[in-house]
């Protein structure tokens, strides 16, 4: 759940009640005796259970937290309506898998990138196995251990987890120093463009000749040789923030020259 998210769907999560096992049993007894208000008290008293589950799905996405909280509440209500006290199982033990199931279905059905059902099934099995193994081993399991647990090749598990991962924008900020911001796209190498291609289409040769030697070298390394800002910084022994600043200045000067 987003760390600063306190009010979700109009609910102040910091003020949610937390029922003890004795209080839960007392509410069940009241419901057995026909007290309809006890059902609402019980559900409200278990909303913290929903919060604990959706944390693993939302990360820092506040908008997603609102949606998943509603979905998780549906899972909570389904668990309540199907819970059998005679099984002598804690309600939370029974409810958590149902809440997780609702959240997973929502994430699957609302993913902007369509992933095959077989890959999704493998990914969800791997996630569940990882949770179980983490509790039993008291540490995070390896891919090999998860593979053995669900009897799926580790390569398939890695591919499935990659398939359901949330895509990141190329313009996602990854580093900032003062006024200089480094974006993910600055970390991506591009080996496809050659100097001839650039010169033919943008007439950059004359524009580059107007640059200072260091700016010229940075543009050459970045756009003709396809190196990342990190690689350029290492090669010419300056910081990545300096490379970013010099690159922006050079591109601006070239753009003005080519007008």
Residue pairs with C-beta under 8 A, 6 or more apart in sequence:
1 8
1 51
1 54
1 55
1 58
1 65
2 58
2 59
2 60
2 61
2 62
2 65
3 60
4 62
5 13
5 62
5 65
6 12
6 13
6 14
7 13
8 51
8 65
8 66
8 69
9 66
9 69
9 70
11 47
11 69
13 47
13 48
13 51
16 44
16 47
16 48
16 51
17 44
17 45
17 48
18 45
18 48
19 27
19 42
19 45
19 46
21 90
23 45
24 42
24 45
24 91
27 38
27 41
27 42
27 45
28 38
28 42
28 85
30 38
31 38
31 39
31 42
39 80
42 80
43 73
43 76
43 77
43 80
46 76
46 80
46 91
46 92
46 95
47 73
47 76
49 76
49 92
49 95
49 96
49 99
50 69
50 72
50 73
50 75
50 76
50 99
51 69
51 72
53 72
53 75
53 96
53 99
53 100
53 103
54 65
54 68
54 69
54 72
54 103
57 64
57 68
57 103
57 107
58 64
58 65
58 68
67 106
67 110
68 103
68 106
68 107
71 102
71 103
71 106
72 99
72 102
72 103
74 102
75 95
75 98
75 99
75 100
75 101
75 102
75 103
76 95
76 98
76 99
78 98
78 102
79 91
79 94
79 95
79 98
79 99
80 91
80 95
82 98
83 91
83 94
83 95
87 94
100 128
104 124
107 164
108 115
108 120
108 164
111 164
112 167
113 163
113 167
115 163
115 164
116 163
119 159
119 160
119 163
119 164
120 160
120 163
120 164
122 150
122 152
122 156
122 157
122 160
123 157
123 160
123 161
123 163
123 164
125 150
125 152
126 146
126 150
126 152
126 157
126 160
126 161
129 141
129 146
129 149
129 150
130 140
130 141
130 146
132 149
133 141
133 145
133 146
133 149
134 140
134 141
137 145
141 149
143 154
143 157
143 158
144 154
146 154
146 157
147 153
147 154
147 157
150 157
168 184
169 184
170 183
170 184
170 185
170 188
171 183
171 184
171 185
172 183
172 184
173 181
173 182
173 183
174 182
174 183
174 184
174 187
175 181
175 182
175 240
175 241
176 182
177 239
177 241
178 241
180 241
180 244
180 245
181 244
182 229
182 240
182 241
182 244
186 228
186 229
186 244
187 228
187 229
187 230
188 228
189 226
189 227
189 228
189 231
190 223
190 226
191 226
192 226
193 223
193 224
193 226
194 224
195 220
195 224
198 204
198 223
198 224
199 205
202 258
203 258
204 254
204 258
206 257
207 253
207 254
207 257
207 258
208 216
208 219
208 220
208 254
209 216
210 253
210 254
210 257
211 219
211 250
211 253
211 254
214 236
214 246
215 246
215 247
215 249
215 250
215 253
216 250
217 236
218 232
218 236
218 243
218 246
218 247
218 250
219 247
219 250
219 251
219 254
221 227
221 231
221 232
221 235
221 236
222 229
222 232
222 247
227 235
229 240
229 243
229 244
229 247
230 240
232 243
233 239
233 240
233 242
233 243
236 243
